[in-house]
Amino acid sequence: MAKTYSRIDAVRKTANILKFLGDQREPVSPAEVSKAVEMPTGTVMCHLVTLEECGFAEMIGEKYRIGMGAAMLWARYKSLMESDRARIDRNLNQLDGGE
């Protein structure tokens, strides 16, 4: 029987904040984030300062935007996908007779 694991609410909240920040073209205020993710501003601020400390959010004046840490994760993911594609292309080429 498969084991069922608990979901961590704080991680879900953080993911929602990151998704919102990632969708914004300009830095946004904590109040805007709070409204968008339907969380109290105090809770949002706890997440934002932690995300900033980890490099996943960046404070610009009194507002926040997605940080370089998120970009680094994307770059790593993209590199992995490109490696997978190159491997698959090689395998397909071998199946086609090595053309």
NORKA-V629991 format. One record per backbone hydrogen bond with DSSP energy under -0.5 kcal/mol. CO is the residue of the C=O (numbers start at 1). NH is the residue of the N-H. E is the energy in kcal/mol with one decimal. If there is no record, write none. Layout:
# NORKA-V629991
[[CO NH E] [CO NH E]]
This chain:
# NORKA-V629991
[[7 9 -0.7] [8 12 -1.7] [9 13 -2.5] [10 14 -2.3] [11 15 -2.6] [12 16 -2.3] [13 17 -2.1] [14 18 -2.7] [15 19 -2.7] [16 20 -2.2] [17 21 -2.8] [18 22 -2.6] [19 23 -1.1] [20 23 -0.8] [20 24 -0.6] [21 24 -1.2] [21 66 -0.6] [28 64 -3.2] [29 33 -2.2] [30 34 -3.0] [31 35 -2.3] [32 36 -2.3] [33 37 -2.5] [34 38 -0.7] [34 39 -1.9] [40 44 -2.4] [41 45 -2.8] [42 46 -1.9] [43 47 -1.9] [44 48 -3.1] [45 49 -2.8] [46 50 -1.4] [47 51 -3.0] [48 52 -2.7] [49 53 -2.1] [50 54 -1.7] [51 55 -0.6] [51 56 -2.5] [51 57 -1.2] [52 55 -1.1] [55 69 -3.3] [56 67 -2.3] [58 60 -0.5] [58 65 -2.1] [59 61 -0.5] [60 62 -0.5] [60 63 -2.3] [62 30 -0.5] [63 60 -3.2] [64 28 -2.9] [65 58 -2.8] [67 70 -0.9] [67 71 -1.1] [68 72 -2.5] [69 73 -1.7] [70 74 -2.1] [71 75 -2.7] [72 76 -2.1] [73 77 -2.4] [74 78 -2.9] [75 79 -2.1] [76 80 -2.1] [77 81 -2.4] [78 82 -2.4] [79 83 -2.1] [80 84 -2.4] [81 85 -2.5] [82 86 -2.3] [83 87 -2.3] [84 88 -2.6] [85 89 -2.8] [86 90 -2.2] [87 91 -2.3] [88 92 -2.7] [89 93 -2.4] [90 94 -2.2] [91 95 -2.1] [92 96 -1.8] [93 98 -2.7] [93 99 -0.7] [94 97 -1.3]]
